[in-house]
Structure formats: structure tokens, C-alpha cells
Amino acid sequence: MSEPTPTKQEQFWSSDEGGGAYTQRNRVDWRKRVPFWEDVLKRTMPRSVLEVGANAGWNLSAMGECYPLAGPLPPKLVGVEINQAALEEAQRAGLDVRHASARALPFRDGEFDLTFTAGMLIHVAPEDLPTVMGEIVRASAHWILAVEYHDVVEVEVNYRGQDGLLWRRPFSKLYQERGLRLVDEWDAGAGFDRCRAYLLTKESA
């Protein structure tokens, strides 16, 4: 599958001035996120995980630290990222992070037990959001997790003096409108900058 023409947002986050500067400005101590991921993995017990918008791989590193929690064999942990510098940093850390647009994920339907985003959907423009969320749902066999800024309605937030780059949204509601069932929601806590976590499933109650 060929990648689509980059959107304004993808051009910004793939650039050195946008995504590159963000990665250097917002260094994450991924060890602070280990308790969060231990909880998620105990709930979902996935054998395969996809992070859409993996940046330098901090979430995948934290998840890897949690195993062999979910079994004796290491899980399949994969990420996609559009910023080349962040992608290369993740690969240097030994992570399986690949270049791909979230609008056209290069994976089979239901290839992963769990697909998730952390601070990525907030940067997707309203006109592209249905496609991106649809791809995330398509690639999941069971679980979907969103760790994002929340609001009861869509609210655009000026990002460092620029418009069209950041939105708070009711992500739980938006996923439920796609037929998913909400399992739980909670404040993500340490290491996630006031984000709210939403765990949803494709399975009915």
C-alpha cells in the first residue's frame, strides 16, 4: 500500500522544525510509564501490540519492560511514526518502529490484539480523523486504547502560536460511535501530561 499525500499536519510533524523539535523538547522518562502499562497489559493480555504515532518509542520501551507479564514468549510490539529522527531513535533503542501514515496503516485487518495512540489523535485534523480512527480500529482484533487530551466537544487549541495542529476531543464517544464498547476510562497519571485513557473493545458485553 502506497502512502497518501501528506496532510498539513503530517508535513509539520514529520519536519525537523515540528516533530523533530517536539521530540527534543519533550523528553520522556519512559520508566515512569511502566505502572500504567503494567495495568493495561494485565487487563488485555495482548500477544501483539501496535502503537500509531510511536515517536521515539517510549511507550513501547515501557511495555517491553513489563514482560514476560503476558506469557513466556515476548509479545509482538510494533510502532509506526512519520518523523524520521524520532523513528531512527526508536530503532536505535532496538524497537520495531516503521515509517507509515496513520491514514493508511500497512497491516492486515485485525493483525494486532491491541492498537493504541498516546498523544497522537489530538494532532489529526477533523477531516482526517474518521480515516485515522477507522484504520486504528481496522488493525485491531480486539482492544483499542486512546491516551489523549479530553474535552466534551471538539475544541481547537493554539499550538505554540499556530492553528490547525491540536484539538481536544471526546475520544471515548467518538470510538463508541464506531461500534466499540467502552471498558474503562481513567486519568493516565504520571508521565502522560494530563491525558485521559480510554480502553475499548470490539466485543459486545
Secondary structure as the mmCIF struct_conf table of DSSP 4:
data_model
#
loop_
_struct_conf.conf_type_id
_struct_conf.id
_struct_conf.beg_label_comp_id
_struct_conf.beg_label_asym_id
_struct_conf.beg_label_seq_id
_struct_conf.end_label_comp_id
_struct_conf.end_label_asym_id
_struct_conf.end_label_seq_id
HELX_LH_PP_P HELX_LH_PP_P1 SER A 2 THR A 7
HELX_RH_AL_P HELX_RH_AL_P1 LYS A 8 SER A 14
BEND BEND1 SER A 15 SER A 15
HELX_RH_PI_P HELX_RH_PI_P1 ASP A 16 GLY A 20
HELX_RH_AL_P HELX_RH_AL_P2 ALA A 21 ARG A 25
BEND BEND2 ASN A 26 ASN A 26
HELX_RH_3T_P HELX_RH_3T_P1 TRP A 30 ARG A 33
HELX_RH_AL_P HELX_RH_AL_P3 VAL A 34 THR A 44
BEND BEND3 ARG A 47 ARG A 47
STRN STRN1 SER A 48 VAL A 52
BEND BEND4 GLY A 53 GLY A 53
TURN_TY1_P TURN_TY1_P1 ASN A 55 ALA A 56
BEND BEND5 GLY A 57 GLY A 57
HELX_RH_AL_P HELX_RH_AL_P4 TRP A 58 CYS A 66
TURN_TY1_P TURN_TY1_P2 TYR A 67 ALA A 70
BEND BEND6 PRO A 72 LEU A 73
HELX_LH_PP_P HELX_LH_PP_P2 PRO A 74 PRO A 75
STRN STRN2 LYS A 76 GLU A 81
BEND BEND7 ILE A 82 ILE A 82
HELX_RH_AL_P HELX_RH_AL_P5 GLN A 84 ARG A 92
TURN_TY1_P TURN_TY1_P3 ALA A 93 GLY A 94
STRN STRN3 ASP A 96 HIS A 99
TURN_TY1_P TURN_TY1_P4 ALA A 102 ARG A 103
BEND BEND8 ALA A 104 ALA A 104
BEND BEND9 PHE A 107 PHE A 107
TURN_TY1_P TURN_TY1_P5 ASP A 109 GLY A 110
STRN STRN4 PHE A 112 ALA A 118
BEND BEND10 GLY A 119 GLY A 119
HELX_RH_3T_P HELX_RH_3T_P2 LEU A 121 HIS A 123
BEND BEND11 VAL A 124 VAL A 124
TURN_TY1_P TURN_TY1_P6 PRO A 126 ASP A 128
HELX_RH_AL_P HELX_RH_AL_P6 LEU A 129 ALA A 139
STRN STRN5 SER A 140 GLU A 148
STRN STRN6 HIS A 150 HIS A 150
BEND BEND12 VAL A 152 VAL A 153
STRN STRN7 VAL A 155 GLU A 156
STRN STRN8 TYR A 159 TYR A 159
TURN_TY1_P TURN_TY1_P7 ARG A 160 GLY A 161
STRN STRN9 GLN A 162 GLN A 162
BEND BEND13 ASP A 163 LEU A 165
STRN STRN10 TRP A 167 ARG A 168
STRN STRN11 ARG A 169 ARG A 169
HELX_RH_AL_P HELX_RH_AL_P7 PHE A 171 GLN A 176
TURN_TY1_P TURN_TY1_P8 GLU A 177 GLY A 179
STRN STRN12 ARG A 181 ASP A 187
TURN_TY1_P TURN_TY1_P9 ALA A 190 GLY A 191
BEND BEND14 PHE A 192 PHE A 192
TURN_TY1_P TURN_TY1_P10 ASP A 193 ARG A 194
STRN STRN13 ARG A 196 THR A 201
BEND BEND15 LYS A 202 GLU A 203
#
